[in-house]
Amino acid sequence: MAKKKYYVIWKGRQTGVFADWSVVQAAVHQFPGARFKSFESRAAAAAAFQHGAPAKSKASSAGSKTASGVRQKKTAAAIPAAPAVQTELFATAVGQQAARAEIYCDGGCEPNPGQSASGMAVYVDGGLQELWYGLYDPAGTNNSAELHALHQALLRAERGLETENWPPVTIWCDSSYAIQCVKVWAKSWQRNGWTKKGGPIRNLASIQICYGLYQELQDRLELRHIKAHVGIEGNELADRMTICGIAEQKRDFVRYAKDQDINAVLQIKRPS
């Protein structure tokens, strides 16, 4: 079976990350100056899309398809390096499926707009397994940080479902904005060529990436809203990870390597 590919469209009738070549063909065929490329993983495609189309280069090598399906040469221009994301995973026993998998994601910004970061807490069968933090932005917003956190939660869910024998996953997010973007508004925005009445769509690149992932995973994943700061452990831990991300100005999204004692993590406070 041919290895699955993911496609980035930087310029076309639609833009974003896609897994269906026929959708890409329709978006770029005979579109003036169309820019698109295939990647081996969704993570690589998402990073490339966020960084924008690579500079055109005369140097090339054999590789990609044209919109009509004919193979053409790919430019050798390098994609700028994306923020690193650690991919250390925890594994369930071979052939054994966990009963429950939940991911809590959160974004924080102090002040808003201002320094922002994202955090995530991963639970399997009710037990805390992983804490993640980072994606520091010195000029972010609360909404952008929430979308970055949701993106990482969707990527983590994808890995768990595809390589770790996870059951259907629940992602808990306290941002109504992020959830509405992905579950409600993105569908009509995409239908209208990623435009909306009243002005540009803010955080469009992040929304497109999250929407694409959600579309692929929604039959095995539930995205639900959770009330913030009411003492729910997973939400509180994800919140503390955003504090760490801002305090350390951690631009990559990394596994929390310190003592994962829940009570100790919950004692982390925002600087006064």
N, C-alpha and C positions, 0 to 999 in steps of 0.2 A: 504494500500500500504506500502510495506517495506520501512523503512527509508533509504535514500541514504547514502552510505558509501564512504569514500575516502581511498585509499591504498597507503602506502609508500613502495617502494622497495629500500633498502639500498644496497643489493647485489643480482644480478640476470643478466639475459641477457640484460635487460634494467634497469635503475634506475630512480627514480623520484617519482612524485605524480600522481596517476591515479584514475579515477572514474569508470573504466570498469574492473570488476573482471575477465573477460575472457582474457583481456590483461595481467593482473597480473599472471594468471595461466600459460599463455604461456611463461612469462618471468622467472618464478621461478620453474616450475615443473621439477624435476630431475636435477636442477642446484645445484652443490655441495656447501653447506654452504649458501644457499639462506637466506636472511634476509628480512622480510616484515611484515607489520602489518596494520590493518584497524583502521580508525578514524571516528568520527562522523561529523567532519567538515573539510573543506579544509584548514582553517587557522591552525587547530591543526596538520594536516598532514604536511603542509608546514613547520611549526616550528620544528616538529620532524625530518623531512628530513634534514633540515639545521644543526641540532645539531648532526646528525649521529646516527647510530644504538645504542640502549641501550646495556649496558653490559648484557651478558647472566647470568641468575640466575636459581637456582634449584627451588626456590619458584615459584608457578604457580597457576593459577585459570582458570576455564573453559572459553572459549571464541572464539578464532579466527578459521578461516578455514585453512586447508592445501592447497597446490597448487592443489591437486586432488579433492578438494571440501569437504573432510572429516573434521569434526570439531576437533580441537586439543586444548590443554591448552596453555594459554598465559603466558609468563613470567611476573613476578611482578616487574621487574626492572623498575625504574622510568625514564621517559624522562626528561632530564635537562630542567629547566624552560626557556621558550623562552622570549625574550624581550616583555614586555606587550604592547598591542595595545588597546587604548581606543576604545570602540565600541558605544559611544553615537551617536545616529542617529537623523536626523531631518526627520519629516514625512510630507507627503502630505495628504490632506484630504482623508478620506476613500472613495474609488471608484473614486477618481479624479486623473487623470494622468497628470504629468507635460508634457509640450510640448517639452522641451529640457533639456538634462543633459550633462554637460561637466566637465571633470577633467583635470587639468593641473598638471603635475608632473615634478620634477626636482631633480637633484643631484649635489652636489658641493663638491669640494675638494681643500683645501688650505694648502700647495702647493700640487701638484699632482705628485707622491703619497704623502699622508699626512693625516691630519684630514679631515674627510668627514662626510656628513649628507645628509638627503633627505627631500624634502618638497612637499606639495600638496595643491592645491586650488580647491574647489568643487563649481560648479555653477549649479543652477537649474532655468530654464526659464530666463536665462540671469543675474540672481542676485547671488552675492557671498553668499554662505551658510556656508562653513566650510574652515578653514585653519588647516593644520597638519604639524608637523615637528618632526625630531628626527632621530633615527637609527645612532647615532654618532659612528664613527669608528676612533680610533686614528691613524690607519695605513691603511686607505682606498685608493681608487682611484676614479677618476671621473666616470669611467665606472661602478665600483661596486655600487657607490651611485646612479647612474642613474637607474640601474637595480632594486635596492631596492625600489626606488621611483615608478617605473613602477609596481612592485609587489603590493605595497600598493594601487596604483590606480586601478589595476585590482580587488583587494579584495573589494575596496569601490564600484566599479561598480557592482560587484556580489551582494553585500548587497542591493544596491539600486534597482537592477533589480528584486531580489527575494523577498524582504520584503517591499519595499517602492513604488511599482507601477511606477518605472521609465520607460520612453520610451527608445529606443536604445541610448546607451551612446557613446559619442566621448571622447577619451583620447588623449590629446595633449602632445607630448613629444618632447623636443628639441635635444634628443640624437639619431642621425642616427644609431649609434652602437647598442643601446638597441632595436630599432625598427627592424633593420636587423636581430639581433639575434633571435627575436621572430617570425617575419613574413617570414624570408627567410632561414637563415642558420640552424635553429634548426631542420627543417624537415629532411635535409640530414644528420645532425649529429646523430639524433635519428636512422635513417635508418642504419647508420654505427656503431651502438652500442655506441653512444655518444663519438665518436672519430673523429679526423680530421687529414688530412695530415699536417705534419710540426710541430707537437707537441701537447701538451695538450690544452684543451679548457679552457680558463680562465673564471672565474665566472660561472662555469658549474652548480653548485647547483641552483643559482639564475635564470639562463637561463631555466633550466628544469622546475622550479616552474612556472615562467612566461609563458612559452610555454604551459604547461598543462592548466593553467587558460585561456589563450587566445584561445586555441582550444575549450574549453567548451563555451566560451562567444562570439565567433567571429560572430555568426549569429545575435547577439543583440548589437554588439559593434564595433566601428571603431577606430583603432589605427592610428593616423596621426602625421606627423612631423610638427613642428612649428619652425620658426627661433627664435633663442634666442636673448634676449637683444635688441629688436627693439621696445619696448614700449607696447607690448601686455600685458594687465593688468594681466590676469591669469598666464602667464609665469613669469612675474616680481614678482608677489606675491609668487609663488612657490619658486622662487630663494631666496626671502627674508627669507622664512622659512628654507632654507638650512643654511643661515647665523645664524639664531637663534639656530638651532640644533648644529652647531659647537661651537658657543659662550657659550651655556649652557651645552655642552657635554651631550646632552640628548640621552641616549641609547634606551629608549622606543620610540614608535611612538605615539605622543599624540596630542590632539586637542589644538590649540592655544587659550589660555584662556584670553589673554589680550584684550584690546580694538581692535575690528576688523575694525576700521576706515581705509579704504583703503589708504587714503593719508598718514596716520601715519605709516602704515606698509611699504609703499613704501619708506619712509624716512630711514628705517633701512639700515645701511651701514656695509660693511666689516671692521673689525678693521684695522687701518693703520699700 
